[in-house]
Amino acid sequence: MLATPPDFDVLIVGAGISGIGMAAHLEMMCPNRSYGIVERRADIGGTWDLFKYPGIRSDSDMHTLGFVFEPWKHEKSIADGPAILDYLNRIADERGIRDHIRFGHKVVLADFRPDEARWHVTVELEDGERKLLTANFLYLGSGYYDYDDPYDAGFDFSEFEGQVIHPQFWPEDLDYTGKKVVVVGSGATAVTIVPSMAEKAAHVTMLQRTPTWMFSRPARDAIANFLRKILPEKVAYAITRFKNIRMQDFTFKTARDKPQKVKDALHKRISKTMGNDFDLKDFTPPYNPWEQRLCLVPDDDLFESIKAKKASVVTGHIDKFEAGGVRLKSGELLEANIIVTATGLSLAIAGKIDLRMAGEPVKFDERFYYKGVMFSNLPNLAVVFGYLNASWTLRADINSEFVCRVLNQMEANGSDLATPVLTPEAEAQLEEDDLFDFSSGYIQRGKHIMPKSATAYPWRLNQEYLYDRKVMRKGDILDGVLTFTKAGANAQSPDEQLEAAE
């Protein structure tokens, strides 16, 4: 072991929802642990600081996208980007987290040295200079997609005479007043952009290859706002959070067990706004609800834009992009001055960091998830990959709390290595599961880089929050799999290492 301590007990990568949440949990549960946050951007917020497209908002209610420890106080439970940033900034300031953040620090390499029980982390500053930071434990709150390169659908825009915009890199000075806009895509981003741009544009067309299941709900949660008037803030928030978590779980399971029932309910909501004579073909996907994530339409904004003739939805295949717009294979021309390519994200594992152990590259696709937070035979590393069928922060909260419990166990038994041990013999007995039982394009495109998931706990990334919460918050840390050892001992097994080091 080195005589000098590491720069940090815990180094958090990313100052978005996941990173801020982990820092808050460390403050509450591990006050004696030192920590730092490295953030490549100039401010906190992650996705909510990066995306600047019109109407940017949550596609989950803020009583579950908000943290378990910090009530959401705004009237709208479906919040816009600035309100979410305000929430995160307030937490960072009130809890003293901002003082721990180093902005303009991009992590390019992280090498774990088992003999030292510390990560050697190389960060690149904005001027190109590189620095080395060390930490005992590394927590990756770096998100799930490529911040630099969105998905390229391979379109040829050489003949198009207008502007082409990708939502991930929205120009702040874009003036689309009175312009004809075609938004290519039908996911959450497109469903957000279309009604927002329709307020000023001449017309906005959402061009989709395949329809998406959509559900409408009020942006304000009447029950939540009522409870806030009659109950203490934290109590009202806890009740609303419990209600919404249960509703999410019930809806997802019903969609899987009785898909036709959910289809009928979703169509009924659209017809209530658009009228019973409205053709639902553009809102009827060829797959069942929750085989891909449902798209939220708060306050019926998309449907109201269509009713007002300010927006339309077209289902078809692109033939080519011409000078004046998009030519479909049906022969129809969709006129456009601006084309927005809301065609999706590219998945990225571990923030594209070059992760190594003792100098050897870590191949995540050869390792199994451990309880959706750590990885087989990889010490002192945790990540957040949120739920596909619920709010991201639900996973971030329980992962943060679990890691804090692990850190406290390490302190209690004097260990400096925490490793989910999976022997070759045990791995041979595992039955591998489909990591993501979702047909979404970005999920399918990125599967080859993702870690493995087994059919049974603990070697899986589960998609059932209520079960995960029970296991992660109440389950025994000393489960016979997560092994606590000391570094520097010459021994074959983790148990022998700890015994020899003591």
Buried (B, 14 or more C-beta within 10 A) or exposed (E): EEEEEBBBBBBBBBBBBBBBBBBBBBBEBBEEBBBBBBBBBEBBBBBBBBBBBBBBBBBBBBBBBBBBBBBBBBEBBBBBBEBBBBBBBEBBEEBEBBEBBBBBBBBBBBBBBBEBBBBBBBBBBEEEEEEEBBBBBBBBBBBBBBBEEBBEEEBEEEEBEBBBBBBBEBEEEBEBEEBBBBBBBBBBBBBBBBBBBBBBBBBBBBBBBEBBBBBBBEBBBEBBBEBBEEBEEEEBBBBBBEBBBEEBBEBBEBBBEEBEEBBEBBBEBBBEBBEEEBEEEBBBBEBBBBBBBBBBBBBBBBBBBBBEEBBBBBBBEBBBBBEBBBBBEEEEEBBBBBBBBBBBBBBBBBBBBEBBBEEEEBEBEEBBBBBBBBBBBBBBBBBBBBBBBBBBBBBBBBBBBBBBBBBBBBBEEEBBBBBBBBEEEEBEEBEEBEBBEBBBBBBEBBEEBBBBBBEEBBBBBBBBBEEBBEBBEEBEBEBEBBBBBBBBBEBEEBEEBBEEBE
